[in-house]
Amino acid sequence: MKKEDKTNVMRLLDGKKIPYEKHTYEPDAAMGGEEIADILGEDPDKVFKTLVTQGRSGAYYIFVVPVCAELDLKKAAKASGEKAVSMIKQKELLPLTGYVHGGCSPIGMKKQYPTFIHETAIGFDKVFVSAGKVGFQIELSPSDLINAVGCKAADIV
């Protein structure tokens, strides 16, 4: 793989010696997570999206959930110890994380925020998350993802 074919997420994982497999697809603006899972030929329960929220305290939290599921904001608030959390506005995503909508990864954000992954992830040998660029996914073990990000597994959907 050429150096320019790697995203910052891949370079970070390489630096930590965490194994992963790169997957690419031709992005379409209307494409959702379930379509991406279909293109990858994978169970949508193994393909995760990264959601960014803000707690009532003003703190930011990252939630990684299956593409076919919706984040339960009450469960997310409980997991993060907040009274309430809400999704950030899409225009806030890039300045806050360094990622665009559709390419947000829990790995390699501008700042590492408290991160939670849905508990079903730990039941799989491998899971998929964005590689930090639209059209790029990485496949890695959930334990490697948890170790790379320092996230906690929780019931958040």
C-alpha positions as CSV (number, residue, x, y, z in Angstrom):
1,M,0.0,0.0,0.0
2,K,1.4,3.4,-1.0
3,K,1.8,6.0,1.7
4,E,-0.7,8.3,0.0
5,D,-3.3,5.5,0.1
6,K,-3.3,5.6,3.9
7,T,-5.5,7.8,6.0
8,N,-4.4,9.3,9.3
9,V,-6.4,6.5,11.1
10,M,-4.3,3.9,9.3
11,R,-1.1,5.7,10.1
12,L,-2.1,5.9,13.8
13,L,-2.9,2.2,13.9
14,D,0.4,1.4,12.1
15,G,2.2,3.4,14.7
16,K,0.5,1.4,17.5
17,K,1.2,-1.8,15.7
18,I,-2.5,-2.6,15.6
19,P,-3.5,-4.9,12.7
20,Y,-6.4,-3.9,10.5
21,E,-7.7,-4.5,7.0
22,K,-8.5,-1.5,4.6
23,H,-11.7,-1.6,2.6
24,T,-12.7,1.0,0.0
25,Y,-15.9,1.7,-1.9
26,E,-17.2,4.4,-4.3
27,P,-19.0,6.8,-2.1
28,D,-22.4,8.3,-3.0
29,A,-23.8,11.3,-1.1
30,A,-27.1,9.5,-0.5
31,M,-25.4,6.4,0.8
32,G,-26.2,5.3,4.3
33,G,-24.5,2.9,6.6
34,E,-26.6,-0.1,5.7
35,E,-25.7,0.4,2.0
36,I,-22.0,0.5,2.9
37,A,-22.4,-2.8,4.8
38,D,-24.1,-4.3,1.8
39,I,-21.2,-3.1,-0.5
40,L,-18.7,-4.6,1.9
41,G,-20.8,-7.8,1.9
42,E,-21.0,-7.7,5.7
43,D,-23.6,-8.0,8.4
44,P,-24.8,-4.4,9.2
45,D,-24.5,-5.3,12.9
46,K,-20.7,-5.5,12.4
47,V,-20.4,-2.1,10.7
48,F,-20.3,0.8,13.1
49,K,-20.9,4.5,12.7
50,T,-19.4,7.2,14.8
51,L,-21.7,9.8,16.4
52,V,-20.6,12.9,18.2
53,T,-22.7,14.4,21.1
54,Q,-22.5,17.2,23.6
55,G,-23.5,16.7,27.2
56,R,-25.5,19.3,29.2
57,S,-22.2,20.0,31.0
58,G,-20.7,21.1,27.6
59,A,-18.4,18.1,27.4
60,Y,-18.2,16.1,24.1
61,Y,-18.7,12.4,23.9
62,I,-18.3,9.9,21.0
63,F,-20.6,7.0,20.5
64,V,-19.9,4.1,18.1
65,V,-23.0,2.2,17.2
66,P,-24.1,-0.3,14.5
67,V,-25.2,1.4,11.3
68,C,-28.6,-0.2,11.5
69,A,-29.2,1.1,15.1
70,E,-30.0,4.4,16.6
71,L,-28.2,6.0,19.5
72,D,-30.5,6.1,22.6
73,L,-29.8,9.5,24.0
74,K,-31.0,8.6,27.5
75,K,-28.8,5.5,27.6
76,A,-25.9,7.6,26.2
77,A,-26.4,10.2,28.9
78,K,-26.4,7.5,31.5
79,A,-23.2,5.9,30.1
80,S,-21.4,9.2,30.0
81,G,-22.6,10.4,33.5
82,E,-24.5,13.3,32.0
83,K,-28.0,14.4,32.7
84,A,-28.6,14.7,29.0
85,V,-26.7,14.5,25.7
86,S,-27.6,15.8,22.2
87,M,-26.2,15.3,18.8
88,I,-23.9,18.1,17.6
89,K,-24.8,20.1,14.5
90,Q,-23.2,18.8,11.3
91,K,-21.3,22.0,10.8
92,E,-19.6,21.5,14.1
93,L,-18.2,18.1,13.2
94,L,-15.1,19.1,11.1
95,P,-13.8,21.8,13.4
96,L,-14.3,19.6,16.5
97,T,-13.1,16.3,15.2
98,G,-11.1,16.9,12.0
99,Y,-13.6,14.7,10.1
100,V,-16.4,15.3,7.7
101,H,-19.9,13.7,7.8
102,G,-19.7,10.2,6.5
103,G,-15.9,9.9,7.2
104,C,-15.9,10.3,11.0
105,S,-13.8,7.8,12.8
106,P,-13.5,7.2,16.6
107,I,-9.7,6.9,15.9
108,G,-7.5,10.0,15.4
109,M,-9.8,12.9,16.2
110,K,-8.2,16.3,16.9
111,K,-8.8,15.6,20.6
112,Q,-9.6,12.3,22.2
113,Y,-13.1,12.6,23.8
114,P,-14.7,10.0,26.1
115,T,-15.8,7.2,23.7
116,F,-18.4,4.5,24.1
117,I,-19.0,1.5,21.8
118,H,-22.2,-0.5,21.7
119,E,-21.7,-3.6,23.8
120,T,-22.6,-5.9,20.9
121,A,-19.2,-5.1,19.3
122,I,-17.3,-7.3,21.7
123,G,-19.2,-10.4,20.5
124,F,-17.6,-10.1,17.0
125,D,-14.2,-11.3,15.9
126,K,-13.9,-8.1,13.6
127,V,-15.9,-4.9,13.3
128,F,-15.8,-2.1,10.7
129,V,-15.5,1.6,11.4
130,S,-14.7,4.6,9.2
131,A,-11.0,5.0,8.3
132,G,-11.4,8.8,8.6
133,K,-12.3,9.5,4.9
134,V,-15.5,9.0,3.0
135,G,-15.2,5.8,1.0
136,F,-12.7,4.1,3.4
137,Q,-13.4,1.6,6.1
138,I,-11.1,-0.4,8.3
139,E,-11.8,-3.8,9.8
140,L,-10.2,-4.7,13.1
141,S,-10.9,-6.6,16.2
142,P,-13.2,-4.9,18.7
143,S,-10.5,-5.3,21.5
144,D,-7.9,-3.5,19.3
145,L,-10.4,-0.7,18.6
146,I,-11.2,-0.4,22.3
147,N,-7.4,-0.4,23.1
148,A,-6.7,2.2,20.4
149,V,-9.3,4.6,21.5
150,G,-9.6,3.8,25.2
151,C,-13.4,3.4,24.8
152,K,-15.9,1.6,27.0
153,A,-18.5,-0.9,25.9
154,A,-22.0,0.1,27.0
155,D,-25.7,-0.5,26.2
156,I,-26.3,2.7,24.2
157,V,-28.9,1.7,21.5
